[in-house]
Amino acid sequence: MKTSRSCAGLSFKSQALYAVVFITRYLDLLWGRYSSLYNTLMKLFFIGSSLSILYLMKVKFRPTHDPNIDTFKIEYLLSGSFIMSLIFTYKYTIPEILWSFSIWLESVAILPQLFMLQRTGEAESVTTHYLFALGAYRALYIPNWMYRWLAEGHVDPIAIVAGIIQTGLYSDFFYIYYTKVMKGKKFELPQ
């Protein structure tokens, strides 16, 4: 965004949902659940970078964002994720429900961006690479889950189901990304 001086093509609503994901997931920073310096710094980085993206989109590059195409109703995602976090949680404590909420919300937080992409039918190269990186980040959790299961015997059904949902939402995007962008063509949705 800073290089292009524009946030055109990015969904403010998706970015806001990711900020909510990281804030609710990492609230344990306030309760003093210290793991390591690295872990604490990464949590602060995720929260800080998410909030700075929102600031850039809402203040610095506001004229380049078109709210008329960023129209996805995120209330459904927030309420659905909240309901899922009440049904599927490991303990009925505030920190665990917030963690579960963040996992479910992260699995669908990309929907406003994908909806916006569908409405415009095309995307700038930087936007498609960003979306690919977000999807690849989640898809790479799958080998991590397999490793943790084989090496540690640890299975997290909530994270696995939510991750599969999120990766599934990206599947169509990945296909178009591979057939268009990876072959040097402009990202355009089929008509």
N, C-alpha and C positions, 0 to 999 in steps of 0.2 A: 504494500500500500504506500509506504513512504517513497519508494522509488518511482512508482507510477503516479503518485499524488492523487490517487483515486481509489474508491472502494466500490466502483461500479461492478455489478455482477455478484457481489457478496451479499448474503442474506444477514441483515442485522439480527433477525429473529433467531437464526441458527447460532450466531455468535453469542447472543444473550443466553440461550439455552446452555451452551457450553460453559459460560461463566457460572450459571446456576449449578451445573454439574460439579465443577471444581470447587466451588464454595461449599456446597453441601457435603461433598466427599471429604474435604480436608478441614472441616470444622474442628476435627480433633486437635488441631494446632492450638485452639483456645483452651482445651481441656488438659493440656500438658502431656499428651500421650507421645512422648519423644521416642523416635526410633533411631535416627542417626542425623548427622548434619546434612548429609547428601539428601536424605529423604525430606527433611524439613525445607531445604533450599528448593528442591524440585516442586514441592507443594506450593511454596510461595511464588515460584516462577510461573506455574500453571495458572494460579489465581491472578497474579499481576499481569501476565501477558494477555489473558482473556479480558480483563478490565481495561487494559490499554487499547486493545482492538476496539472495544465498544466506545471508548473515548474518541479514538481517531475517526470512527465511522459517524458518531453523533455530533462531534464538534469540528474537528479539523477538516474532514473531507465530506461533510454533510451534503454540500451541493452535488456531489457525485453519486449519492445513493438515491435510488428511486423507490420510495415506499409504496408506490402504486403497483409494483410488481412483486413486492415482498409481503404478500397478503395471507400467508398460511395462518390458520387459527391455532396458535400455540397453546391455547387454554386446554384443548383436547389432549395434547401431549403431556402437559403438566398434570392435569387431573388423572389421566390414565396411568402415568408413572407413579403418582401418589397412591392410587388404589393398588397397583401392583406391589408397591413397597409395603403396604399394610398386609397384603395377602401372602407375599413371598418375602419373608425376612427370617433371619436366623434367631433373633431375639427381639422382643418387643421393648426396646429401649430407644430413646431419642437418637443416639449416635448410630445404632444399627439400622433404624428405619431411614435416617438420612442417607446412610451409605447405600442401602438398597434403592432408595429413590434416585440417587445419582447414577447408579448402574442402569436402571430402567430408562431414565431420561436420556442418558448418553446413547442408548441403543437407537433412539428415534430423533435425536437432536438435529440430525442432518436433513430430516424431511423438509423443513422450510427451504433449505438451499436447493434440494433436488426439485421441489415444486417450482421454485423460482426459475431454475434452469429449464424446466419443462415449459414454463410460460414464455420464456424468451426464445427457446429453441436452439440457442447457441451460447458459447462462452469464450471468454478470452483465454489465451494459453495459460496465463498465470493462475487463473481461477481453476482451470481443469487440473493443473499440477497440484494445487493446494488440496482440491477434493480428493485426488488420487492419494496424496500423502495421508490425509485423514483416514481414508478407507484402508490403506495399506497398514497403517498403525494398528487398526483394529484387527485386520486379518492376521497380522503377525502375533496376535495373542493366541491363536490356535496352536502353533508350535509350543508356545509357553505353557499352555494348559496341558499338552501332551507330556512335556518335560516334567512338569510338577507332578502329574499323575504317576509317571513312570519312576521318577527319582525320589519323590517325597510321599507318594501315596495320597496326595491332596487333590480333592475334586471340589470345585465351587459351582454347584448347579446354577445358581442365579447368574453369575458372571458368564457362564458358558451359554446358557439360553439367550441372554441379552446380547452377547457377542455374536451368536449365530444370526439373530434377528438383524443386528446392525450390518453384518457382512452381507446378508441376503439383500438388504435394501440397496447396497452398493453394487450388487452383481451386474445390473443392467448398465450402470455407469462404467464399470470396469470394462465391459465388453466394448462399448462405444469408444472409450478411451484407447483401448488397445487397437481397435480397427481404424481409428481416425488419427488421434494425436501421435501415437507411437509410429505411425507411418508418414508423419509430416503433414497431415491434413488438418484443416480447421475442425474444431469440435462442433458438430451440428447434429441435432437429433434427427433421426429418420422421419420423413413426412408421412 
